[in-house]
Structure formats: structure tokens, C-alpha cells
Amino acid sequence: MARVCQVTGKRPITGNKVSHSNIKTKRRFLPNLQKKRYYLAEEDKWVTLKLSSEAIRTINKNGLLSVVKEMRANGVHI
């Protein structure tokens, strides 16, 4: 599975690793992804999502049901 957040769509980005002597080489910045399991009470089932830490905070703030509805509207299968 790719390193992509299912809610926010965050993916790895590229940048430069800068040494003490200021030599620049390419590197990847990976998103802080966590596998999190939530109970969706309205559908009486558990869902496992691959989320960034920002998406976990969004679910805590807005609620799981509203986030799942928005994901389904965008065409993500859960």
C-alpha cells in the first residue's frame, strides 16, 4: 500500500538534505502515517484507515461519520 493518507491525501515530498559543508543531495520527507481502527456505529462495523496525524485530529474534531461521508463523496471506498 502506498504512503498516502486516506483522508487528507498527504504523500511523500522531495527536498534537499543539506550537509554541514552545504552539499545538497535529494531526499524524501515521509508523512507521519498511522494505521488506526475506528468503530463506525451507524453501520455497526470496524474500519481500518491509514491516516496522517493531522487526519486523526480532524476525525477527533469533526467526528468519524462526517469524515467518512466526505471521503465517500470524493470516491474513496471504505
N, CA, C and O atoms as a MOPAC input file, in Angstrom:
PM7 MOZYME 1SCF
protein

 N      0.84000 1    -1.17900 1     0.00000 1
 C      0.00000 1     0.00000 1     0.00000 1
 C      0.89200 1     1.25200 1     0.00000 1
 O      1.94000 1     1.27100 1     0.64600 1
 N      0.48100 1     2.26800 1    -0.71000 1
 C      1.27900 1     3.48200 1    -0.84400 1
 C      1.27800 1     4.29300 1     0.44400 1
 O      0.39900 1     4.13900 1     1.29200 1
 N      2.26900 1     5.15100 1     0.57300 1
 C      2.36600 1     6.02900 1     1.73900 1
 C      1.53500 1     7.27700 1     1.49200 1
 O      2.07300 1     8.36400 1     1.28400 1
 N      0.20500 1     7.10800 1     1.51700 1
 C     -0.72300 1     8.20200 1     1.26300 1
 C     -1.80600 1     8.17200 1     2.32300 1
 O     -2.36200 1     7.11500 1     2.62100 1
 N     -2.11000 1     9.33700 1     2.89500 1
 C     -3.18300 1     9.43600 1     3.87800 1
 C     -4.52000 1     9.32400 1     3.15100 1
 O     -4.72200 1     9.95800 1     2.11600 1
 N     -5.43700 1     8.51400 1     3.69600 1
 C     -6.71800 1     8.29400 1     3.03700 1
 C     -7.66600 1     9.47900 1     3.19300 1
 O     -8.60100 1     9.61900 1     2.40600 1
 N     -7.45000 1    10.32500 1     4.17700 1
 C     -8.34700 1    11.46300 1     4.40200 1
 C     -7.79700 1    12.72400 1     3.75100 1
 O     -8.49300 1    13.36300 1     2.96300 1
 N     -6.56500 1    13.08900 1     4.06500 1
 C     -6.01600 1    14.35200 1     3.58000 1
 C     -5.29100 1    14.22900 1     2.24800 1
 O     -5.11100 1    15.22600 1     1.54800 1
 N     -4.86900 1    13.00600 1     1.88700 1
 C     -4.15800 1    12.81500 1     0.63200 1
 C     -2.68800 1    13.18300 1     0.71400 1
 O     -2.02800 1    13.31200 1    -0.31700 1
 N     -2.15800 1    13.35600 1     1.92500 1
 C     -0.73400 1    13.68500 1     2.06500 1
 C      0.11400 1    12.54000 1     1.52600 1
 O     -0.19400 1    11.37100 1     1.75300 1
 N      1.19100 1    12.88400 1     0.80700 1
 C      2.09900 1    11.91500 1     0.22800 1
 C      3.53200 1    12.37000 1     0.49800 1
 O      3.75000 1    13.49100 1     0.95600 1
 N      4.50500 1    11.51000 1     0.21700 1
 C      5.89300 1    11.93600 1     0.39600 1
 C      6.24200 1    13.08700 1    -0.54100 1
 O      5.77900 1    13.14300 1    -1.68000 1
 N      7.07000 1    14.00700 1    -0.03700 1
 C      7.55900 1    15.10100 1    -0.86700 1
 C      9.08100 1    15.02300 1    -0.90500 1
 O      9.69600 1    14.36900 1    -0.06200 1
 N      9.68000 1    15.68700 1    -1.87900 1
 C     11.13400 1    15.65600 1    -2.00300 1
 C     11.71400 1    16.99700 1    -1.61100 1
 O     11.05900 1    18.03600 1    -1.68900 1
 N     12.95000 1    16.94100 1    -1.19000 1
 C     13.67000 1    18.14800 1    -0.81400 1
 C     15.14900 1    17.84300 1    -0.80900 1
 O     15.59200 1    16.83500 1    -1.35900 1
 N     15.90400 1    18.72000 1    -0.18500 1
 C     17.35500 1    18.55000 1    -0.13100 1
 C     17.80900 1    18.21700 1     1.27400 1
 O     17.32600 1    18.78300 1     2.25400 1
 N     18.74900 1    17.28500 1     1.35500 1
 C     19.47500 1    17.03700 1     2.59100 1
 C     20.71000 1    17.92800 1     2.50000 1
 O     21.47800 1    17.82400 1     1.54400 1
 N     20.90600 1    18.78900 1     3.47200 1
 C     21.99800 1    19.74400 1     3.41400 1
 C     23.02900 1    19.37600 1     4.47600 1
 O     22.72600 1    19.35500 1     5.66900 1
 N     24.23500 1    19.08800 1     4.03500 1
 C     25.29800 1    18.69700 1     4.95700 1
 C     25.90400 1    19.93300 1     5.61400 1
 O     25.55500 1    21.06600 1     5.28500 1
 N     26.81500 1    19.69100 1     6.54500 1
 C     27.49500 1    20.78800 1     7.23600 1
 C     28.29300 1    21.64200 1     6.24400 1
 O     28.43400 1    22.85200 1     6.42300 1
 N     28.81200 1    20.99000 1     5.19500 1
 C     29.58400 1    21.72400 1     4.18700 1
 C     28.68100 1    22.29600 1     3.09300 1
 O     29.16700 1    22.75500 1     2.05900 1
 N     27.37100 1    22.26800 1     3.32300 1
 C     26.36300 1    22.85900 1     2.42400 1
 C     26.22800 1    22.11200 1     1.10200 1
 O     25.81000 1    22.70300 1     0.10500 1
 N     26.57700 1    20.80900 1     1.07200 1
 C     26.36100 1    19.97700 1    -0.10900 1
 C     24.92000 1    19.48100 1    -0.05500 1
 O     24.45700 1    18.97600 1     0.96800 1
 N     24.21900 1    19.63700 1    -1.18200 1
 C     22.80500 1    19.27700 1    -1.22000 1
 C     22.60800 1    17.98600 1    -2.00400 1
 O     23.07700 1    17.85300 1    -3.13500 1
 N     21.90200 1    17.03000 1    -1.38200 1
 C     21.53100 1    15.79600 1    -2.05300 1
 C     20.04100 1    15.58800 1    -1.85400 1
 O     19.47700 1    16.02700 1    -0.85200 1
 N     19.40500 1    14.92300 1    -2.79900 1
 C     17.95600 1    14.71700 1    -2.74700 1
 C     17.57200 1    13.75200 1    -1.63800 1
 O     18.30200 1    12.80200 1    -1.35100 1
 N     16.42900 1    13.99600 1    -1.01900 1
 C     15.88000 1    13.09300 1    -0.00600 1
 C     14.36800 1    13.18500 1    -0.04500 1
 O     13.80100 1    14.05700 1    -0.70400 1
 N     13.71200 1    12.26400 1     0.67900 1
 C     12.24600 1    12.25000 1     0.74100 1
 C     11.79700 1    12.58200 1     2.15300 1
 O     12.38200 1    12.11300 1     3.13000 1
 N     10.76400 1    13.38700 1     2.25100 1
 C     10.11100 1    13.66500 1     3.52000 1
 C      8.82500 1    12.84500 1     3.53100 1
 O      7.93100 1    13.07400 1     2.71800 1
 N      8.73300 1    11.87800 1     4.46500 1
 C      7.57500 1    10.99800 1     4.52200 1
 C      6.53000 1    11.55800 1     5.48100 1
 O      6.88700 1    12.13300 1     6.51000 1
 N      5.24000 1    11.40100 1     5.16100 1
 C      4.20100 1    11.86100 1     6.08600 1
 C      4.13800 1    10.95300 1     7.30900 1
 O      4.52100 1     9.78400 1     7.24700 1
 N      3.65300 1    11.49800 1     8.41400 1
 C      3.53400 1    10.75400 1     9.66700 1
 C      2.25100 1     9.92900 1     9.61100 1
 O      1.20600 1    10.36900 1    10.08900 1
 N      2.33200 1     8.71500 1     9.01900 1
 C      1.14400 1     7.88200 1     8.82700 1
 C      1.00700 1     6.85500 1     9.94500 1
 O      1.99400 1     6.28400 1    10.40900 1
 N     -0.22700 1     6.63400 1    10.36300 1
 C     -0.56100 1     5.66100 1    11.39400 1
 C     -1.70900 1     4.81100 1    10.88100 1
 O     -2.59600 1     5.31300 1    10.19100 1
 N     -1.69700 1     3.51300 1    11.21800 1
 C     -2.85700 1     2.67200 1    10.93700 1
 C     -3.77000 1     2.76400 1    12.13900 1
 O     -3.35400 1     2.45300 1    13.25500 1
 N     -5.01700 1     3.18900 1    11.93200 1
 C     -5.93200 1     3.41900 1    13.04300 1
 C     -7.23500 1     2.70000 1    12.74800 1
 O     -7.73500 1     2.72200 1    11.62300 1
 N     -7.77800 1     2.06300 1    13.77700 1
 C     -9.01700 1     1.29700 1    13.63600 1
 C    -10.11200 1     2.03000 1    14.38900 1
 O     -9.97000 1     2.32100 1    15.57700 1
 N    -11.21000 1     2.32800 1    13.69500 1
 C    -12.34500 1     3.04700 1    14.27600 1
 C    -13.59300 1     2.19300 1    14.17700 1
 O    -13.74200 1     1.39400 1    13.25300 1
 N    -14.48900 1     2.36900 1    15.13900 1
 C    -15.78400 1     1.69200 1    15.09900 1
 C    -16.80700 1     2.66700 1    14.54100 1
 O    -17.03900 1     3.73300 1    15.11100 1
 N    -17.41200 1     2.29800 1    13.43100 1
 C    -18.43300 1     3.11600 1    12.78400 1
 C    -19.78500 1     2.62700 1    13.28000 1
 O    -20.32500 1     1.65300 1    12.75700 1
 N    -20.33200 1     3.29900 1    14.28700 1
 C    -21.53600 1     2.83100 1    14.98100 1
 C    -22.76300 1     2.83600 1    14.07100 1
 O    -23.63400 1     1.97700 1    14.20900 1
 N    -22.84300 1     3.78000 1    13.15400 1
 C    -24.01100 1     3.89500 1    12.28000 1
 C    -24.14300 1     2.68800 1    11.35400 1
 O    -25.25100 1     2.29900 1    10.98700 1
 N    -23.00200 1     2.09500 1    10.97800 1
 C    -23.01400 1     0.92900 1    10.09000 1
 C    -22.67400 1    -0.35400 1    10.83900 1
 O    -22.63600 1    -1.42700 1    10.23700 1
 N    -22.42700 1    -0.26000 1    12.14500 1
 C    -22.11600 1    -1.38900 1    13.02200 1
 C    -20.94000 1    -2.20700 1    12.48200 1
 O    -21.02600 1    -3.43000 1    12.36700 1
 N    -19.82600 1    -1.50900 1    12.14800 1
 C    -18.63400 1    -2.21700 1    11.67400 1
 C    -17.37900 1    -1.42800 1    12.02400 1
 O    -17.42300 1    -0.22600 1    12.28700 1
 N    -16.25900 1    -2.14700 1    12.01800 1
 C    -14.96300 1    -1.54800 1    12.25100 1
 C    -14.33400 1    -1.17800 1    10.91500 1
 O    -14.45700 1    -1.93000 1     9.94800 1
 N    -13.66900 1    -0.04400 1    10.84600 1
 C    -12.93600 1     0.35300 1     9.64200 1
 C    -11.49200 1     0.64700 1    10.04200 1
 O    -11.23900 1     1.27700 1    11.06900 1
 N    -10.56300 1     0.19100 1     9.23300 1
 C     -9.15200 1     0.46500 1     9.43700 1
 C     -8.70800 1     1.46000 1     8.38300 1
 O     -8.87500 1     1.22700 1     7.18600 1
 N     -8.14200 1     2.57200 1     8.83400 1
 C     -7.72500 1     3.63300 1     7.93300 1
 C     -6.24000 1     3.90400 1     8.11000 1
 O     -5.69600 1     3.73600 1     9.20100 1
 N     -5.58900 1     4.32400 1     7.03500 1
 C     -4.19200 1     4.74000 1     7.07900 1
 C     -4.20300 1     6.26600 1     7.07100 1
 O     -4.47400 1     6.89000 1     6.04500 1
 N     -3.90400 1     6.86300 1     8.23600 1
 C     -4.11700 1     8.28800 1     8.43000 1
 C     -2.84700 1     9.01000 1     8.83100 1
 O     -1.96200 1     8.43800 1     9.46600 1
 N     -2.77000 1    10.28300 1     8.44700 1
 C     -1.72100 1    11.13900 1     8.97600 1
 C     -2.18000 1    11.63900 1    10.34300 1
 O     -3.36000 1    11.54900 1    10.68200 1
 N     -1.24600 1    12.16100 1    11.11600 1
 C     -1.60100 1    12.65200 1    12.44400 1
 C     -2.57900 1    13.82200 1    12.34300 1
 O     -3.41200 1    14.00900 1    13.23000 1
 N     -2.48700 1    14.60400 1    11.27600 1
 C     -3.42900 1    15.70700 1    11.05700 1
 C     -4.84800 1    15.17800 1    10.81500 1
 O     -5.82100 1    15.77400 1    11.27600 1
 N     -4.96200 1    14.06700 1    10.09600 1
 C     -6.27000 1    13.47700 1     9.82300 1
 C     -6.89500 1    12.90300 1    11.08800 1
 O     -8.11500 1    12.95600 1    11.24900 1
 N     -6.07800 1    12.35400 1    11.99100 1
 C     -6.59400 1    11.85000 1    13.26000 1
 C     -7.18700 1    12.99500 1    14.07000 1
 O     -8.23700 1    12.84500 1    14.69600 1
 N     -6.51500 1    14.13000 1    14.05500 1
 C     -7.03900 1    15.31500 1    14.75000 1
 C     -8.33000 1    15.80900 1    14.10300 1
 O     -9.23700 1    16.26200 1    14.80100 1
 N     -8.42000 1    15.72600 1    12.78600 1
 C     -9.63600 1    16.13000 1    12.07200 1
 C    -10.80400 1    15.23000 1    12.45800 1
 O    -11.91500 1    15.71800 1    12.66500 1
 N    -10.56900 1    13.92500 1    12.55900 1
 C    -11.61800 1    12.98900 1    12.96000 1
 C    -12.05500 1    13.26600 1    14.39000 1
 O    -13.24700 1    13.21000 1    14.69500 1
 N    -11.10200 1    13.56300 1    15.27000 1
 C    -11.45900 1    13.89300 1    16.64800 1
 C    -12.31200 1    15.15600 1    16.72300 1
 O    -13.19600 1    15.25800 1    17.57400 1
 N    -12.05600 1    16.10100 1    15.85300 1
 C    -12.77200 1    17.37600 1    15.88000 1
 C    -14.15100 1    17.27200 1    15.22100 1
 O    -15.14800 1    17.70000 1    15.80100 1
 N    -14.21000 1    16.70700 1    14.01100 1
 C    -15.44200 1    16.71300 1    13.22500 1
 C    -16.29400 1    15.46400 1    13.40000 1
 O    -17.48500 1    15.48200 1    13.09000 1
 N    -15.70500 1    14.38700 1    13.89000 1
 C    -16.43200 1    13.13200 1    14.03000 1
 C    -16.15400 1    12.21100 1    12.86200 1
 O    -15.91600 1    12.65200 1    11.73700 1
 N    -16.19100 1    10.92100 1    13.15500 1
 C    -15.86800 1     9.91600 1    12.14100 1
 C    -16.89300 1     9.88500 1    11.01600 1
 O    -16.51800 1     9.76400 1     9.85000 1
 N    -18.16700 1     9.99200 1    11.33900 1
 C    -19.21500 1     9.87200 1    10.32600 1
 C    -19.11300 1    10.96800 1     9.27200 1
 O    -19.25700 1    10.69000 1     8.08100 1
 N    -18.86700 1    12.21000 1     9.69200 1
 C    -18.78000 1    13.30000 1     8.71700 1
 C    -17.55200 1    13.14800 1     7.82200 1
 O    -17.60500 1    13.47300 1     6.63600 1
 N    -16.44700 1    12.65600 1     8.38500 1
 C    -15.24000 1    12.44900 1     7.58700 1
 C    -15.44500 1    11.31400 1     6.58800 1
 O    -15.00600 1    11.41100 1     5.44300 1
 N    -16.11000 1    10.23900 1     7.01400 1
 C    -16.37500 1     9.09900 1     6.12000 1
 C    -17.31600 1     9.52200 1     4.99000 1
 O    -17.11500 1     9.13200 1     3.84000 1
 N    -18.33200 1    10.31000 1     5.30500 1
 C    -19.24600 1    10.79700 1     4.25600 1
 C    -18.49600 1    11.62900 1     3.22100 1
 O    -18.72700 1    11.49300 1     2.02000 1
 N    -17.59900 1    12.48700 1     3.69300 1
 C    -16.82400 1    13.32500 1     2.79100 1
 C    -15.88700 1    12.48300 1     1.92300 1
 O    -15.71000 1    12.76100 1     0.73700 1
 N    -15.28800 1    11.44700 1     2.53100 1
 C    -14.40800 1    10.56000 1     1.77000 1
 C    -15.19100 1     9.82500 1     0.68800 1
 O    -14.73000 1     9.71100 1    -0.44700 1
 N    -16.36200 1     9.33200 1     1.03700 1
 C    -17.18200 1     8.61700 1     0.05300 1
 C    -17.65200 1     9.53700 1    -1.06200 1
 O    -17.77700 1     9.10400 1    -2.20800 1
 N    -17.91500 1    10.80200 1    -0.74500 1
 C    -18.30500 1    11.76400 1    -1.76800 1
 C    -17.16000 1    12.00000 1    -2.75200 1
 O    -17.39200 1    12.29100 1    -3.92500 1
 N    -15.91400 1    11.87100 1    -2.26300 1
 C    -14.74900 1    12.03500 1    -3.12600 1
 C    -14.36900 1    10.76800 1    -3.86600 1
 O    -13.42200 1    10.77000 1    -4.65100 1
 N    -15.10700 1     9.67000 1    -3.62300 1
 C    -14.88800 1     8.43900 1    -4.37100 1
 C    -13.96600 1     7.43400 1    -3.72000 1
 O    -13.51400 1     6.50200 1    -4.38400 1
 N    -13.66900 1     7.59400 1    -2.42800 1
 C    -12.80900 1     6.63400 1    -1.73000 1
 C    -13.66900 1     5.50700 1    -1.20500 1
 O    -14.69500 1     5.75600 1    -0.57100 1
 N    -13.26800 1     4.26400 1    -1.45700 1
 C    -14.02600 1     3.09700 1    -0.98200 1
 C    -13.61100 1     2.74700 1     0.43400 1
 O    -12.42400 1     2.58900 1     0.72200 1
 N    -14.59800 1     2.62500 1     1.32200 1
 C    -14.31700 1     2.24600 1     2.72000 1
 C    -15.09000 1     0.97800 1     3.02700 1
 O    -15.01400 1     0.46400 1     4.14300 1

